[in-house]
């Protein structure tokens, strides 16, 4: 094979053979195929697509580029992946809840980039908590606690690490076969037997339209089935932030409320729905809503945090400066745009602009009202928190046009739109 032959084949609309895919992914990982060649191939794939068999083989090749974990932990293993959203802290209550129901949950997570938050950034707001674990530590904690949320070990799908960075700078991220193989290569290499995908739809999501989200969900499930995984996908709304808290420490605090039996109903409902789906994939019958109410999920959370060096009882950091946005008129909140709130929280310091930037653990936004709530003029609508008050004007700028007040309550939009199995 040569890189140019593979590029020409895809450029001209041909299917890539298994042998071509195996070769090009491996050669790129080893540096034999150059970045400019892989850029051209990624663009050809972006323009001409890959069918489901090519995508499955591409995923297979990316898994084979690195190590594959074997999680022999004495209970069924099941994981969740969200395509990312604003206020999406669901992993935090979900992993300990599903573990408290009897499964083992290896939740290898990432950091935030741009307007969507990262699970590891959120948990690092907890004093002492450590994201970096060895494979042995992951396995030991799955045995003793049942849940681990930690950074992916660098040996998983190295081809994807390289390719994702390249796609990021060549305008080739938004191709469904490339997104689906990227996500699934990491999840399959992680070694869980079952997986539930939360594919987000709406302004705050990667996929803005239902058609795109459904196509991605179908591609993800198809790759999983092809690799012998028990897999399904929920399509869920991301046009409004999830819950009230958007940021790092503020999202940990809201997750703890949920684990203690309270918290916003959308966060509770999505946590329970995903837990039910995960347990069903794992072949465990349990009632997550009851387990959440019993306090057992909170106990598992506290053990999980302690096992990684964190103090579950320590006060969470709070940013030094506050700014309140008030309702400009009497009426119902008819819109609270997830993307606008996500970008504003990011500008306040909750997120990072470049990979190497730090995040402010105490920065973020509390949504004091959600669509459908009735407000009086001057009533607090959003509470902004930051350590860098110079960022407040930019955050307010992002929020302008992101909310509306109207005379009538908006039609309720369903949180869970569909399930794909
Ligand atoms: N997330 C990933 O892990 N990969 C993609 O390609 C897009 C989102």
Boltz pocket constraint, residues with backbone or C-beta under 6 A from the ligand:
constraints:
  - pocket:
      binder: B
      contacts: [[A, 83], [A, 164], [A, 173], [A, 178], [A, 179], [A, 180], [A, 182], [A, 183]]
      max_distance: 6.0
